[in-house]
Amino acid sequence: MKMSDALETAFSAQITLELRASIVYRQLAIDMGKLDLPGVSAWLRHQADEEIVHANKFIDHASDRDNRPVIGTIDGPDAEPVSSVLRCFELALQHEQKVSASIRELYRTAESEGDLDSRPLLDWFLAEQIEEESTVDAIIGRLKRIDDDGPGLLHLDEELSRRGNVSAGA
């Protein structure tokens, strides 16, 4: 069943946002790499890759339903380098919250369009976003406890390098 024009447009906007999230995470990974935190950088690169997987899920769903998703304009990340690990994850959380709000709005659009076929995909994404926000929020909590403790930060960097042990992801 083909999506309505309104839902196709909403899916395209979500795809663009997911790709933007990938770019944001990729830039944060670069900035953390410049701080000699390879584990944090690797965690963020993995997250950037995961956002592309998310975009592809939306693309595939729309395409499988004979729609044509269109990738919109994607702004680059802020030019100012992020020089604090805490700030890095605060920015990541802000972006995850934006993605979560967008998915909730996409769900509302699907509901208003009477599109039951999108529900399983959107249900998965609603649960995924709870996990994403929770994971980043937990890292922020640990960073606040670590404060400026070098050994604590290096321990967290090592832990984040083992991505699979931190978050189940997608």
Secondary structure, DSSP 8 states (H G I E B T S, - for coil): ----HHHHHHHHHHHHHHHHHHHHHHHHHHHHHHTT-HHHHHHHHHHHHHHHHHHHHHHHHHHHTT------------SS----HHHHHHHHHHHHHHHHHHHHHHHHHHHHTT-GGGHHHHHHHHHHHHHHHHHHHHHHHHHHHHTT-HHHHHHHHHHHTSGGGT----
